[in-house]
């Protein structure tokens, strides 16, 4: 574009020179000087346009949210995700630990995403055996027909069949991409690749820079895009390829059926004399959760373009809070307002939902992991189930619920979740029981309270309390 504009301007200038007779050379030169000044201005503007276009492309970070249910899918929509990833049936790495969708859900999932300007990616990233191939093809055909934007895959049979039917492929972290030559190899099949979680920021940057320098492009003709995990659970094994569950209980993690042996307490037994040592303070095979929000500016500076949040097996409020925090953090990095004070606020919000404690993973160059010191969540808040929705009065902005358990009081922080509602967080400022103002609603009672968002019959009401 720049070269073309330059040629046009030069051609016009030469034409103008020819039109001046010799006696008016001075006037011609004067006018030509004006033309060249115009040319310089045009080139400057074009250069700025090109620069800002490249900066815009470079700075566009896709925030990808986990969706293990319709509640989580709607939470991702509400919290600012650019895309979601989800599994269906049994051939994904969360086959037994999350709700998962069915092939009948694909049209609805794609529709919700596209209506909200989001991409929908389906995971099909387990080990695949011959007896799975018929189902693999059926799932891929259904995804393609529903308008799913891509599949996240690791098995070559899956990658090959998806390519033959024209469905874009993203390379899963299960394939352990750790260097530029591996990126070159998979560029024949995919436009997006998830890097191994064991890499450092420096190694990520080397790969991202190499893609630009060597102009490594995928099947679409565009430069390869690099995706990394930004937040969530980490596996003790390299790229999640663990065999503990398979060996101890014949339940393969690589087939989406991990029983999380690593999250348990263990004793060390001396084989020679039988003495037992209980390992205190640390679950030595259970890593803390990855959190990159404190150094997100450095992570983005490596050149990655997709940030993925782990958590398809976690609750919708987890998806909502985590994606919301990272959405704000990404925007802050890009507008120059990223600060320690903001990071402290985001970390405080992240600590409220399920977590095993946080660390920066291997991204900052650590060679050994950081391990949890307790079983289960370290969240600072927990939810208590109260009841289900009955009706919403839109003109009055009033929600109607039946209390099935515990009590609801004025001043309580509440959480409402539902397949269409997603996540609502609010506080009880007024309460009525049987059309009479009340301070408390107890088990068995129906109550109403002000709420500025619609609820539905299927919605669940929770009270949020300190953990």
N, C-alpha and C positions, 0 to 999 in steps of 0.2 A: 504493500500500500504506500509506504513512504517513498520507495524507489519510483513507483509509477507517478506519484505527485511531483517528485523532483524532475523527472523527464518532461512532464507536461509544462512545468514552469520554465525550464530551460529552453524548451522548443519555442514557447511563446516569446521569451526574451530575444532569442535569435531572430525570430520573424520580425520583431519590432525594430531590431538593428538594421535589417535589410531594407526596411521601408524608409529609412532616413537617407537622403542624398548626402554626398560628401561634405557640402558646405554647411550642413546642419549637424555635423558630427557631435559638436559640443552639446547641443540640445538632445541628441539621441543618447549620448552617454548619460546625461542627467536623468532622462526618463528610464534608461536601463538600470541605473542605480536605484531608482525608486522601485522598479520591478524586482530587483534582487533583494531589497529590503522586505518587500511583500513576501518573496519566496522564503526568506529566513523566518519570518513570522509564521507562515504556513507550516514550515517544517517543525518549528518549535511547538506549535499547537498539536501537530500530528504525533510528535515524540511524547508529549505529555499524555495524549490520548492512549497511545500504545503502552506507556508506563503504567497508567492507572488501570488499564485493562488487565495487564499482567499481574499487578498487585492485587486486583480484585479476585482474579483466578487463584492466585497463590493463597490469599487470605480467607477464601471460602472454606470453612471447616464444617464438615457434615457431622452432626451429632446423632449417633445411632443408639436407640433405646431398646431394651429387652421387652418382649411382650409374651408373657406366659399365659395370658387370659385376656378376655375382652376388657375387663376392668383395667388391666395394665396397659393395654393398647390405648384406651381413652386417656389414661393418665399421661402417656407419652405425648399424645396430641396436645393436651392442656398445658404441658410443661415446656413445650418448645422444641421437641425433637424434630430433626429433618428426615429421619427414617426409623424404621423398626426392623428387628429381626425376630423370627418366631419359628417354632417347629410344628410339624403335623405328624400324626401317627407315631410310629416307634423309631424311625430311622434318623434321630437327631440326638445330640449329646445331652439333652435333658429329657430323654424319653420317659423316665419314671419319676422324675423329681418335680415336674411342673405339670400344669393342667394340659397343655398342648391343644392345638386345634385339630380339626378333621378336614378332610378334603372338601366336605360340604361347606366349611367355613371360608374357604379361599376367596370366593367372590366378595363376601362381606368384608373380609380383612383388606383386600385390595381396594375396595370401594371407599372404606373409611379413610385409608391412607391417602388415596389420590384426591379425594374431596378436600382433604386438609393439606394438600401440597406436600405430601410426604412420600418417600419411597418404601416399598414393602419387600423385604428380603426373607426368603425361606431357607432355613438351615436343613441340609441333608448331608451331614458331615461325619457319620459314623463309618466304621468298617462295614463293607458290604460283601456278602457271600453270594454264591450262585443262586441260592433259593430266594434271595432278596430282589433279584434283578427285575422280575415282573412287576413287583410293587414299586421299585425305583422308577421305572418307566411310566407307570400309572400316575405316580405323584408328580413327576416332572411334567407330563402332558397336562395334568389338571392345573398345575401352577402356571404353565404357559397360556392355557386357555383363559385363565382368570385374570391375566395381566399382571402377575407378580413380576417385579422388576429384575430380580436376579435370584440365584440360589447360591448359598455358601456351602462349598463342597470340599472334600479331601480325597475321596476315592476316585481313581482314574475312570472307572466305569461310569460314575455319576457325571463327571466332568465331560466325558466323551459324548454321552447321550444328550446332555443339556445343549452342548454345542451343535449337535446334529439337528436339533429341533429349533435352534435359534434363540434359546434362553440364555441370557448373560450369566457368567459364572464369576463368583468371588472366591479366591483361594483361602481356605480356612486356616486358622492358627494350628490346626492339627498337622498340617504339612510342614510346620517348623521352618518357615522362610527366614534365613539369617544372613544372606549375602546377596550381592548384586547378580551373580551368575545364576542363582536360583530364580531371581526375579526375571531374568532374561528367558529362562526356560519356560516358566509359567505364563510369560507374556503372549505365548502362542494361543493360550486358552482363556485368559482372564484379564480384565481391565483393573480389578481391585484385588489387592493381596493384604492379608492380615499378617503382620510380623510376629515373630516369636516373642513371648513375654519375657524372655531371658536376656534380651538385648539391652545395651546401654543407650543413652541419648546420642552419644557420639557415633555408635554403630548405626543407629537409625538415620542420622544425618548423612553419613557416608552413603547409605543406600539411596536416600532421597536425592542427594546431589548427583549420584551416579545416573539415576534415571533421566535427569535433565541433561547432563553432560553427554550421555550416550544416546539420548532421544529414544528411550525404550518405550515402545507403544504397544498397546493391547489390540485385540481384534477390532475395536471400534475405530482405531486410528488415532486415538488420544493417548497422551502420556499415561503411564501406569500410575494409579492412585494408591497410596499407602495408608493402611488402616492399622490402628493400634488400640489395645484395651486401655482405658483411662481410669476405670474404677470398678471395684467389685472383688469377688472371691478369686483366690489364686490356688492352683493345684501344686502339691509338693513335687509332682513329676514334670519333666520338660515338656512344654506345650500340652499338658494335660494327658499325656500318654501313660497312664498309671495301670498297674496290673494287680494291685493289692486286693481289690474287691473280687476280681476274677479268681485269684488263687485261694482266697479264704472262703468265699461263699458262692463261687461259680456265677458271679454277676458282673458282667464286663462293663467297666467304665467306658471303654472304647465303642461300646454298643449303646451308650446312653443310660446305663443301669448302675452307676456308681453308688455304693452303699456307704461311702465316706468313712472308711476305716481310719483314715488319717486324723479325723476329728475326735478320736477317743483317747482316753487315758491308757497308759501302758506301764507294765512293770518289766524291769530287766532281771532275768534269772541267770545266775551263774551255773552253767551246765555241770561243772565239776563238783561243786559242793551243795548246790541247790539253794543258795542264799538268794533272796529277792530284794531288789531295790526299787522302790516306787519313785517314779520321776516326778518331782514336785515342781510347781510353778509354771511349767511349760508343757504344752501339748506338742511334743517335739516333731510331729509330722504335719501339724496344722498351721499353715501360714496365716498371718494377719491379712486383712483385705488390702488390696491395692487402692491407693488414692493418689492422684496426680494433681489435685486442684491447687496445692501449694506451689507447684512449679510448672503450672500449665503453660505459662508464657514460654518457658524453655522447651517444653514438649512441642508446642506449635512451631517454634523456631527451627525444629529439625526438618520441617518440610512435609510432615504428614498431613493428610487432608481429611481423614475420617477418624473420629473419636468414638469408641464403642464403650457402652456401659454394660458390665456383666450383671446378670440378675434375673434370668427368665423364671427361676424357681422362687423368686421373692415376691412380696406383697405389692399391690398397686401403689400404696403410699410410699414405698421405697422407690419405685420408678418415678413417681411424681417429684419427691424431694430431691433425689439425686440428679435427675435430668434437669430440673429447674436450676439447681445450683451450678451445674456445668454450663447450662445455657447462659446464665448471667456471667460466669467466669470467662467463657469464650468471647462474649460481646465486650467484656471489659478489656481483655487482652487486645482486641482489635480496635477499640476506641481510645486506648492509652490510659485507661483509668484503673487498671489492675494494680492492687495494692495489698500490703500485709493486713491492713485493717479489714478489707473485704474478704480476704482469705479466711481470717479468723471467724467471720460471720458465716461463711459457707461451711466451714468445718463443723461449726456448732450445729448447723442444720443437718449435715450428713450424719452426725453422731446420734441424732434422734431416731433414726431408723436402723434396721438390722445391720449389724457390722460385727466383725471379730477384732476390732481395733484396726488402726491404719498404719501403713508404711508405704514407701515409694517404690516398692518392688525392686527389680534389678536395674531400673532405668537410670538411677544415679550412681551406678557403678559398684553396688554392693555384691559381694560374691556369696555371702551366706544369707539365708532368709531370717525374717523376724517371726517368732511364733506366738500363738495365742497362749494366754495363761488361764483360760477358763473355757468351759463348754458352752456352746450356744452364743447368743448375741451379747454384745457389749453396749447396745443402744441405751441412750439416756432416757428414753421414753418407751412406753408400751401401750397397747390398746386393749380395752376391755369391751367385749361384745355386750350391747344393750338391747337391740331389737331390730325390727324391720319396718320399712316404709309402708304407708297405707295410701297416702294421697298428697298432692301438692296443689295449693290454691294460688295460681299465678297472679291474679289481680291484687291479692293481699300480701303475696310473698310469704306464705305460711306453709311449713312442712308438718305433716301428720305422721306420727310413728306409734307403734305398739311396743311397749317395753317388755321384753321377755326375760331379762336377767339384770341384776344389780339395780342401781338407781341413777337417775339423771337429775342434776341440780343446776340452778342458776350459777353461772361462772365457770361451768365445766367447759373444757376444750373438747370438741367433738370431731370425729372423722366419719364421713359417709362414703361408701364405695358401691359401685354398681356397674354392670356390663355396658350400659349406655351413659351413665352418669360419670364414670371415671372416678375421680377423687375430689371430695369437697372437704375443706378444713374450715372450721368456724368456732364460734364461742356462743354459749347460751346466755343471752342477755335478758330474755323474758320467757316465761313458761306457763302454759295453761293445761289443766287437767279437767276434763268434763266441762269445758268452757268457763272454768273458774281459774283466776290467777293463782299460781302455786309456786312454791320454792323448790319442790321436789316431785319427781314422777317415779313411782316404784314399780316393781315387777307386777305385770298383769294389767297395768293402766295404759290408756292411750293418752298421748300428749301432743300438743302443737307448740311450735316456736318459730320466730321469724328466721327466714333463710332466703338469700337473694338468688339462689340457683335452684332449678327444678330437680326434684327427686322422683323416684319411681318405686313401684310396689316391690320390685326385686332388691332394692337397695338395703344395705346393712348399716346400722348405726353403731358407732363405737365411742367410748370415752377415752381420751388420752390422758395418761397419768405418768408421773415420774417412775422410772424403772427401778 
